[in-house]
């Protein structure tokens, strides 16, 4: 019986389970599987099984990276001004907004 796996199925497995799967494969990508950690073993098994090893992210409609980056540049300038004038309340608000924008960008990075 041949098991079929998806990338997400394999990603949820432990290193021991991945090594058991690799044991049954005779592909050069999984040679030395007993010494591999999960980060190296997972792509090797995917290659051996012909599975796409990329996670595909769903990008929300209307996501405009350039606009977010422009907003961040403007906020960095305001942050520098707030630092010079020691305006702590404004500084805190600017840092929070920069933090939120940064997370939003990272969520959409492939």
C-alpha positions as CSV (number, residue, x, y, z in Angstrom):
1,X,0.0,0.0,0.0
2,X,1.4,3.4,-1.1
3,X,0.6,6.3,1.1
4,X,0.0,9.7,-0.5
5,X,1.1,12.7,1.4
6,X,0.7,16.4,1.0
7,X,3.2,19.0,2.1
8,X,0.9,20.0,5.0
9,X,0.6,16.4,6.1
10,X,4.4,15.9,6.1
11,X,4.9,19.2,7.9
12,X,2.8,18.1,10.8
13,X,4.8,14.9,11.3
14,X,7.6,14.4,13.8
15,X,11.2,13.8,12.8
16,X,10.9,10.1,13.7
17,X,7.8,9.8,11.5
18,X,9.5,11.5,8.6
19,X,12.5,9.2,9.0
20,X,10.2,6.2,8.9
21,X,8.8,7.5,5.6
22,X,12.3,8.2,4.2
23,X,13.3,4.6,5.1
24,X,10.9,3.3,2.5
25,X,12.2,5.6,-0.2
26,X,15.0,4.8,-2.5
27,X,15.8,8.3,-3.8
28,X,19.1,10.1,-3.7
29,X,17.5,13.1,-2.0
30,X,16.9,11.1,1.2
31,X,20.3,9.4,1.4
32,X,21.5,9.9,5.0
33,X,18.0,10.5,6.3
34,X,19.0,9.2,9.7
35,X,21.3,12.2,10.2
36,X,19.0,14.9,8.9
37,X,16.9,17.2,11.0
38,X,13.3,18.1,10.1
39,X,14.3,21.2,8.1
40,X,16.5,19.2,5.8
41,X,14.4,16.0,5.8
42,X,11.1,17.6,4.8
43,X,12.2,19.1,1.5
44,X,14.2,15.9,0.7
45,X,11.1,13.7,1.2
46,X,9.0,16.1,-0.9
47,X,11.6,15.9,-3.7
48,X,11.6,12.2,-3.6
49,X,7.8,12.0,-3.7
50,X,7.4,14.7,-6.2
51,X,5.5,17.0,-3.9
52,X,5.5,20.8,-4.2
53,X,7.5,21.8,-1.1
54,X,6.3,25.4,-1.0
55,X,3.6,26.8,1.2
56,X,1.3,29.0,-0.8
57,X,0.0,32.0,1.0
58,X,-3.3,33.6,0.2
59,X,-2.9,37.3,-0.4
60,X,-5.8,39.4,0.6
61,X,-7.5,41.4,-2.1
62,X,-6.3,45.0,-2.2
63,X,-3.0,44.3,-0.5
64,X,-0.6,47.1,-1.6
65,X,2.9,46.5,-0.4
66,X,4.2,49.7,-2.0
67,X,1.6,51.8,-0.1
68,X,2.4,50.2,3.2
69,X,6.2,50.7,2.6
70,X,5.6,54.4,1.8
71,X,3.5,54.8,5.0
72,X,6.3,53.1,7.0
73,X,8.9,55.5,5.5
74,X,6.7,58.5,6.5
75,X,6.2,57.1,10.0
76,X,9.9,56.6,10.4
77,X,10.4,60.3,9.7
78,X,7.8,61.2,12.3
79,X,9.3,58.8,14.8
80,X,12.7,60.5,14.4
81,X,11.1,63.9,15.1
82,X,9.3,62.5,18.2
83,X,12.6,61.1,19.4
84,X,14.3,64.5,19.1
85,X,11.4,66.4,20.8
86,X,11.0,63.6,23.5
87,X,7.3,63.3,22.8
88,X,6.8,59.9,24.4
89,X,3.1,59.5,23.7
90,X,3.5,60.2,20.0
91,X,6.6,57.9,19.9
92,X,4.6,55.1,21.4
93,X,1.8,55.4,18.9
94,X,4.1,55.6,16.0
95,X,6.0,52.5,17.1
96,X,2.8,50.6,17.5
97,X,1.6,51.5,14.0
98,X,5.0,50.6,12.6
99,X,4.9,47.2,14.4
100,X,1.4,46.5,13.0
101,X,2.4,47.4,9.5
102,X,5.6,45.3,9.7
103,X,3.5,42.2,10.8
104,X,1.1,42.8,7.9
105,X,4.0,42.9,5.4
106,X,5.5,39.7,6.9
107,X,2.2,37.9,6.7
108,X,2.2,38.4,2.9
109,X,5.8,37.6,2.2
110,X,6.2,34.4,0.2
